[in-house]
Amino acid sequence: MARVAPTQRRRATAAWWLAAGLAAAVLIAVGVQSHLKQQRDIQAGMEARREVMQALRVTNQKFDLAVRTVHEAPGV
């Protein structure tokens, strides 16, 4: 088996660590982006919930007004 010179072995080791470091950086970046998207989706969902709740309040108020109007109508 041929022996590898120490400088070549160091280069191979350095290249491996560089590749591993870059892969780790990419994974971290993807994880951070995924987390940020999830947070944006949660915020958008909460805003949609607030809007639906407000619409239901308005609808309930209008319905109550209609019920009162019907009950207060003469001849009923």
Order of alpha helices (4+ residues) and beta strands (2+ residues): alpha
